[in-house]
């Protein structure tokens, strides 16, 4: 449930464009760590469910969906890491203020 709530909170932050306003926070690196951690959690939980899946059909189904969630988090972690290495922003664009002609000195023309 913790993963669901944290992922839902991140989704709300992205939808409300809060991530855009806080560009100094290293969002991609934080989200990479979060996704990598949950990939590990789902791997261990799904492996345990798969071990018990031979005796109980419910554990086999839980293992399947656990491995599916693990793959989704692993793919997201890969893209977050690749974006972090390239220097991408989590959302939005960098705002660069341009000094227009009114800001230049009179002799600069």
N, C-alpha and C positions, 0 to 999 in steps of 0.2 A: 504493500500500500504506500510505503514511503516513496518508491520510485514513481508511482502513478501521481501522487500529489506534487512531487517536485517537477516532474515533466509537465503536468498541468499548469503549475505556476510559471514555468518558463514559457509555455505557450501563451498564457495571458500577458506576460511581459512583452513578448514579441507582437501580439495582436494590438496591444495598447501603445506600441512604439516607445516603451520605456527604455528599451535597449539602445535606441537611437540617441536618446538624450544623455546617456551615461557611456560615452565612447571611450573614456579613460580607463574603464574597467576592462580587464582582459577576458571578455566573455568567452571567446572561442577556446582559450586554454582551460578555463574553468569548466566549460561544457564538455571538452574532450576528456578531462579527468572524470567528470560525472558519468559520461557514457562508457568509458573504459571500466570504471568500477562496477556499474550495473551489468556490463557484459560478463565480467567475472562472476558476479552474484548469480546471474541466470545460468551460466555454464555449470556452476557447482550444484545449484538446485535442480536443474534439469537432468544432470548426470545421476543424481540421487534418485530422482523420480523414474528415470529410465531403468535403473538397477532394480527397482521394485515393480516396474511395469510388467514384468513377466508373470507376476503373481496376481496383479490387480489391473484391470483395464483402465480404471480412472487415473492411475499413475502414468500409464502410457500416454493418455491424452494430455495430461499435465506436462509430461516431458516434451511432447510435440510442440505445444504452444510455448513452453519455456524456451526451447531451442529456436523457435521462430522469433520470439522477443529478443533473444540473445543476438541473433543475426541482425535484427533491426538496429539494436544499440551498437553493435560492432561496425556496421556500415556508417552509422551516424558519427561514431568516434573517428573513423577513417577520414571522413569528409571534414570534420572539425579540425583534425590534426593537419590535414593538407591545407586548409584555409588559414590556419594559424601560421604555418611555415611560409606561406605566400604573403602574409601581412594583411589579409583581408579583414574587413570589419564584420561584426556579427550581423548588422543590419544597417541599412542606410548608406549614405555617402559622406565623405569628409567635406566639411564646409570650408572653402578657401575664400577669404575676402579679397576682392580685387580693388586695388587703388585706382579709381577712375581718373580721368583727366582733370577733374576738379581738385584732386588731391595732390597733383604734381606742382612743382614750383613753376613760376612764370617763365623761367629761362630754359625749361626742359623741353619745350616744343621744338 
